[in-house]
Amino acid sequence: MDGKIVTAVGTPNKALIMYWGNRNTQLNLPFNSSLSITLGGDLQAKTSVVFSKSFKEDVIYFNGERIVLNGKAEGKMAALKLVLDQMRKMAGTTSKVLVVSKNSFPTGTGMASSAAGAVAFVYAASEALGLSLDTAQKSILARNISGSACRSLDGGFVMWHKGSNPDGSDSYAEQVADHRHWSEIIDMIAIVSEKQKKVSSTEGHKRTSSTSVLFKARVPYADAAVQAIRESILQKDFDSLAEITMQDSNNLQATMLDSWPPIVYLNSTSHEIIEAIHELNEREGRYVAAYTFDAGPNAHIITRTRDKAKVKEALSGINGIKQLIEVPQGDGPKILDESESLIDPETLKPVA
Ligand code: DP6
């Protein structure tokens, strides 16, 4: 185990029924279950990990920036440190770690990569420590770093069971159908802003669940929507998938606006996109596409490959769209070959 370099790759996911609000903030235990599509293509985070008795401290190189994981680590890095300690305990070692992580997200798109990074880290670290963990166990570890990351542990369509145990042992992700089941489904991401979000998801989860009156109605609604959309996926029923997806997006944005102080992630271009998709669906007399937004103004347009030209055409007149990226479904995290390592095996330092 000591000195074994393991490299893994992880990808992000886009929720169709979203996670927003925690019943336990420390463990990222959500109020409602959620369901997502694992994304593939070029959106990848690659992470190499090595544990060694020769290291004096835990260090992570994150897109070239050197961060020491000590008591001063904050936010996601502090959460990562806790997961690291937990994994070391499971493996019965005290060796320090070197983590080198890079993502190949299109630059300047402002797209979040934390789920992809968290999942690649958990995948590589559990292998490097010789832990034989199943997907559910790994998804619990990833969840502790970033809630939505737990859904990136598998490919295709993935559901995160909210669970009910106070220790989170039954709050994990499970595959509904793999990426081959309905491979025609793609995500066309319309990049409208490159800026970092004004309110972090972590702050947003707290603010909405503690101040929004509408949020109380959202929780049972979202749980029912997860069950309904699961059926749409299994039946390959695009009409219901599209309708449920757009309704969940609007429902979530409504609870954000109902938070105090209000949280507004969408901008005028996002609203133009919403209108263009409704017009397209109306013109065609069927559901061609569905929009869904996260904690930001970039639109995810869920459609089928047969209709992508129609979507492009419908969005072509919107000046605020900076880039349209076509993303297929991903098949989940992978361990990569030694030749892909970001750590030099001779020096145990990041490769130049
Ligand atoms: C809107 O997983 O980013 O994307 O647990 O604080 O890391 P933390 O939050 P995060 O929240 C994701 C919110 C969302 C919806 C979703 O992905 O389900």
Residues whose N, C-alpha, C, O or C-beta is under 5 A from the ligand:
A	BS01	DP6	A15 I17 M18 Y19 N28 S34 I145 S146 G147 S148 A149 S201 T202 D294 A295
